[in-house]
């Protein structure tokens, strides 16, 4: 029997937080591995079907967006289930789903072009399944809420941002080296993602202990629009969820057009873009670590304001780079690429501050018995931002020769976020002991 020393709960919590970090990391790692190569791996099947360029773009767009659509639909469901039966079974099923559906992706892209219909059908199924499995990020956030007192909630939520950054950094690099490792075999990418998910599943099975308080009684509903509306009607929670959606939407405009911008402005190759995406992830990881150090000294609202300001500045600078790159007199100037990397860094650091601040505030201002559900709804709207942001950003990028419109739209969206902040600031925060809200 484990002795009930003061250090025992802390160790258990640290183990749980480590597993949660691994779950989110695997989710983003699988996404980052597939993201750079999916369009190229799908192309032979689309060519065999003799689709028009517009139809090809639509198919690729569906394969990308269906992942986030499934997360939008299933995040609240996983959260409600985790409130009812526990976090552990949800996270284990999630990792098992990643193992199965990334393996299916590897099998699908290994089929010959003559079986284009079957290959595309299995690819769609693999993306649907991976999206459902990856919809457990809200449950992962609920584990952090279970394991951290209110005064350390923001520091805990920053772990998710660090996991996002690490997955986004290593995913493209693993895809790059994995293809070389498997002698350019198309199934290598899916095999890597599935294998890494399997390792995480084994670790979670043996190391993760349940964190949900058994005394908390949750409702029996799984799919419930009424419950979602109740969450959005909670004081300041609705405004925070809207802020999260708009911030993700703005950042997704940038993410979806980054590879297009580097090609348009600097003529970067696919291999160069692997490194650019890895740079973005590295900055995100570093910023997440810095946020954890700042969270104790500054409140979440102040860090949210700071991150919002940096996102506005950074994305405005990205738009400036796009405009200068499209100007004959400035194109090719020596300062343009350094300015690009500064702009990207400022944008990414800002986002790394906004992300955990909103998640921590949502958690602290929610009923402790509904943490999984509330944080699942929050992640659901984040997924909606990842659906709409890339679509609108891609359309805007092609709409005008200066390539600035996606970044203009992102900045305007973030200014709207600034207009919502007073609704959040009306509540000064929670006491460290109880998490109760105080109205200023």
LINDANOR-V496612 format. One record per residue. N is the residue number from 1. RES is the residue in one letter. PSI is psi in whole degrees, -180 to 180 (NA if undefined). D_CENTER is the distance of its C-alpha to the mean C-alpha in Angstrom with 2 decimals. Layout:
n	res	psi	d_center
N	RES	PSI	D_CENTER
N	RES	PSI	D_CENTER
//
This chain:
n	res	psi	d_center
1	X	135	39.21
2	X	129	36.70
3	X	144	38.36
4	X	64	36.98
5	X	161	36.84
6	X	-26	34.77
7	X	-18	32.59
8	X	-50	31.80
9	X	-37	29.20
10	X	-42	27.51
11	X	-42	27.35
12	X	-43	26.06
13	X	-42	23.30
14	X	-40	22.41
15	X	-44	22.38
16	X	-43	20.08
17	X	-37	17.62
18	X	-41	17.87
19	X	-41	17.18
20	X	-45	14.11
21	X	-43	12.82
22	X	-40	13.87
23	X	-48	12.28
24	X	-39	8.66
25	X	-45	9.86
26	X	-41	11.42
27	X	-49	8.62
28	X	-29	6.85
29	X	-47	10.53
30	X	-42	11.64
31	X	-44	9.27
32	X	-30	10.38
33	X	-43	13.87
34	X	-35	14.29
35	X	-49	12.79
36	X	-21	15.78
37	X	-16	18.46
38	X	-48	18.01
39	X	-39	19.97
40	X	-35	22.74
41	X	-24	23.03
42	X	-26	23.35
43	X	-44	25.89
44	X	-36	28.98
45	X	-40	28.64
46	X	-38	28.28
47	X	-39	31.27
48	X	-35	33.31
49	X	-3	32.86
50	X	45	34.02
51	X	154	31.39
52	X	160	31.52
53	X	-39	28.99
54	X	-41	27.62
55	X	-39	27.36
56	X	-46	25.66
57	X	-38	23.00
58	X	-42	22.59
59	X	-47	22.25
60	X	-41	19.58
61	X	-41	17.71
62	X	-43	18.05
63	X	-34	16.87
64	X	-51	13.58
65	X	-25	13.13
66	X	-29	14.48
67	X	-51	11.47
68	X	-31	9.43
69	X	-42	12.88
70	X	-37	13.37
71	X	-38	10.32
72	X	-43	11.83
73	X	-41	15.16
74	X	-14	14.75
75	X	-49	12.46
76	X	-35	15.56
77	X	-49	17.81
78	X	-39	16.36
79	X	-45	16.41
80	X	-40	20.02
81	X	-41	21.06
82	X	-32	19.87
83	X	-27	21.88
84	X	-46	24.79
85	X	-11	25.02
86	X	160	22.83
87	X	-37	19.48
88	X	-52	20.88
89	X	-35	21.72
90	X	-46	18.40
91	X	-36	16.50
92	X	-43	19.30
93	X	-38	19.25
94	X	-47	15.53
95	X	-38	16.25
96	X	-41	19.43
97	X	-39	17.78
98	X	-41	15.62
99	X	-49	18.99
100	X	-47	20.81
101	X	-25	18.63
102	X	-31	17.73
103	X	-41	21.49
104	X	-38	22.24
105	X	-46	20.27
106	X	-41	22.47
107	X	-42	25.55
108	X	-45	24.87
109	X	-6	24.63
110	X	-8	27.77
111	X	149	29.89
112	X	158	32.45
113	X	-25	32.12
114	X	-18	35.02
115	X	44	32.85
116	X	-42	30.33
117	X	-46	30.21
118	X	-44	29.49
119	X	-46	26.93
120	X	-37	24.92
121	X	-43	25.29
122	X	-35	24.02
123	X	-43	21.07
124	X	-44	20.17
125	X	-40	20.71
126	X	-37	18.57
127	X	-39	15.56
128	X	-49	16.35
129	X	-42	16.76
130	X	-35	13.65
131	X	-42	11.63
132	X	-44	13.87
133	X	-38	13.57
134	X	1	9.79
135	X	10	10.21
136	X	9	11.34
137	X	-36	8.50
138	X	-38	10.80
139	X	-40	13.66
140	X	-41	12.41
141	X	-34	12.27
142	X	-35	15.71
143	X	-43	17.00
144	X	-42	16.37
145	X	-37	18.21
146	X	-35	20.92
147	X	-8	21.45
148	X	138	21.50
149	X	161	24.07
150	X	-36	23.13
151	X	-12	24.17
152	X	11	21.72
153	X	-43	18.77
154	X	-41	16.94
155	X	-39	17.61
156	X	-44	16.22
157	X	-25	12.94
158	X	-22	12.58
159	X	-35	12.41
160	X	-42	8.82
161	X	-39	8.20
162	X	-41	10.73
163	X	-41	9.35
164	X	-49	6.12
165	X	-44	8.99
166	X	-42	11.38
167	X	-40	9.68
168	X	-30	9.07
169	X	-52	12.65
170	X	-26	14.40
171	X	-57	13.06
172	X	-36	15.01
173	X	-40	17.81
174	X	-39	18.24
175	X	-43	18.40
176	X	-51	20.95
177	X	-29	23.08
178	X	-40	22.67
179	X	-39	24.23
180	X	-40	27.02
181	X	-40	27.44
182	X	25	28.00
183	X	42	30.26
184	X	15	27.92
185	X	129	27.92
186	X	-29	25.19
187	X	-11	24.51
188	X	-37	23.62
189	X	-48	19.92
190	X	-38	19.58
191	X	-41	21.93
192	X	-49	19.97
193	X	-42	16.67
194	X	-43	18.88
195	X	-42	20.94
196	X	-38	18.27
197	X	-37	16.95
198	X	-42	20.64
199	X	-45	21.15
200	X	-38	18.34
201	X	-45	19.95
202	X	-44	23.34
203	X	-45	22.33
204	X	-38	20.69
205	X	-41	23.77
206	X	-25	26.19
207	X	-25	24.49
208	X	127	22.42
209	X	149	24.63
210	X	139	24.05
211	X	-16	22.98
212	X	137	23.54
213	X	117	26.80
214	X	-16	29.23
215	X	-15	31.11
216	X	120	28.31
217	X	124	29.22
218	X	160	26.63
219	X	170	27.50
220	X	-9	27.91
221	X	142	25.97
222	X	-62	22.98
223	X	116	22.47
224	X	107	23.69
225	X	-31	23.26
226	X	-44	25.77
227	X	-37	23.72
228	X	-41	20.68
229	X	-36	23.13
230	X	-42	24.43
231	X	-47	21.10
232	X	-21	20.78
233	X	-7	24.42
234	X	143	24.03
235	X	123	25.17
236	X	-18	22.51
237	X	-42	19.68
238	X	-43	19.82
239	X	-39	19.76
240	X	-41	16.78
241	X	-40	14.76
242	X	-41	16.05
243	X	-43	15.18
244	X	-46	11.50
245	X	-47	11.64
246	X	-39	13.69
247	X	-43	11.77
248	X	-42	8.55
249	X	-46	11.30
250	X	-45	13.07
251	X	-33	10.51
252	X	-30	9.75
253	X	-41	13.56
254	X	-48	13.61
255	X	-46	11.11
256	X	-25	12.94
257	X	1	16.28
258	X	-48	16.05
259	X	-36	17.80
260	X	-39	20.25
261	X	-43	21.07
262	X	-33	21.79
263	X	-43	24.05
264	X	-43	25.72
265	X	-35	26.28
266	X	-3	26.95
267	X	33	27.55
268	X	146	25.02
269	X	176	25.08
270	X	-42	22.39
271	X	-38	22.95
272	X	-38	22.65
273	X	-32	19.24
274	X	-45	18.07
275	X	-35	19.15
276	X	-45	17.64
277	X	-37	14.08
278	X	-38	15.04
279	X	-44	16.35
280	X	-47	13.20
281	X	-37	11.43
282	X	-42	14.69
283	X	-41	14.86
284	X	-41	11.45
285	X	-47	12.80
286	X	-44	16.16
287	X	-37	15.13
288	X	-40	13.36
289	X	-40	16.67
290	X	-38	18.69
291	X	-41	17.07
292	X	-36	18.17
293	X	-29	21.62
294	X	-21	21.77
295	X	-33	20.50
296	X	-30	23.92
297	X	-28	25.94
298	X	149	24.17
299	X	162	22.97
300	X	-38	19.49
301	X	-41	20.91
302	X	-40	22.32
303	X	-34	19.18
304	X	-45	17.35
305	X	-44	20.27
306	X	-46	20.22
307	X	-40	16.57
308	X	-45	17.28
309	X	-41	20.42
310	X	-38	18.89
311	X	-44	16.31
312	X	-47	19.35
313	X	-48	21.49
314	X	-45	19.17
315	X	-31	18.32
316	X	-38	22.03
317	X	-37	22.94
318	X	-43	20.79
319	X	-38	22.73
320	X	-42	25.87
321	X	-44	25.32
322	X	-42	24.91
323	X	-45	28.10
324	X	-38	30.05
325	X	-26	29.14
326	X	-3	30.58
327	X	120	33.71
328	X	-39	36.44
329	X	-31	37.85
330	X	-22	34.61
331	X	132	32.99
332	X	0	33.29
333	X	144	33.94
334	X	-25	33.32
335	X	-11	31.25
336	X	-46	28.72
337	X	-44	26.48
338	X	-39	26.51
339	X	-38	25.66
340	X	-48	22.69
341	X	-33	21.30
342	X	-46	22.11
343	X	-45	20.38
344	X	-44	17.15
345	X	-46	17.40
346	X	-43	18.16
347	X	-47	15.31
348	X	-41	12.69
349	X	-42	14.62
350	X	-45	14.76
351	X	-37	11.06
352	X	-23	10.97
353	X	-36	13.76
354	X	-44	12.63
355	X	-59	9.43
356	X	-27	11.52
357	X	-47	14.57
358	X	-46	13.58
359	X	-42	12.38
360	X	-43	15.65
361	X	-41	17.76
362	X	-45	16.69
363	X	-45	17.52
364	X	-23	20.74
365	X	21	21.96
366	X	158	21.62
367	X	130	24.15
368	X	-25	23.82
369	X	-6	24.72
370	X	27	21.78
371	X	-46	18.86
372	X	-44	17.07
373	X	-49	17.83
374	X	-47	16.98
375	X	-28	13.59
376	X	-42	12.98
377	X	-42	14.14
378	X	-46	11.91
379	X	-29	8.72
380	X	-44	10.84
381	X	-29	11.37
382	X	-40	7.83
383	X	-37	7.83
384	X	-39	11.19
385	X	-35	10.19
386	X	-16	8.20
387	X	-51	11.51
388	X	-38	13.91
389	X	-53	12.65
390	X	-38	13.01
391	X	-52	16.19
392	X	-41	17.82
393	X	-43	16.94
394	X	-40	18.45
395	X	-46	21.45
396	X	-34	22.07
397	X	-37	21.95
398	X	-8	24.77
399	X	-19	26.65
400	X	142	28.32
401	X	-23	29.63
402	X	-15	28.36
403	X	23	24.67
404	X	-17	23.96
405	X	-39	23.11
406	X	-34	19.27
407	X	-30	19.35
408	X	-46	22.09
409	X	-40	20.15
410	X	-44	17.14
411	X	-44	19.70
412	X	-39	21.54
413	X	-42	18.53
414	X	-30	17.91
415	X	-35	21.64
416	X	-38	21.35
417	X	-43	18.84
418	X	-35	21.63
419	X	-22	24.07
420	X	-17	22.22
421	X	-37	22.19
422	X	-30	25.84
423	X	-33	24.96
424	X	-40	22.77
425	X	-13	25.38
426	X	-23	28.11
427	X	120	27.05
428	X	-14	27.66
429	X	-164	25.64
430	X	151	26.49
431	X	149	29.15
432	X	-31	28.19
433	X	-41	30.37
434	X	-22	29.62
435	X	14	26.51
436	X	145	28.72
437	X	147	28.05
438	X	137	30.62
439	X	131	31.38
440	X	NA	32.54
//
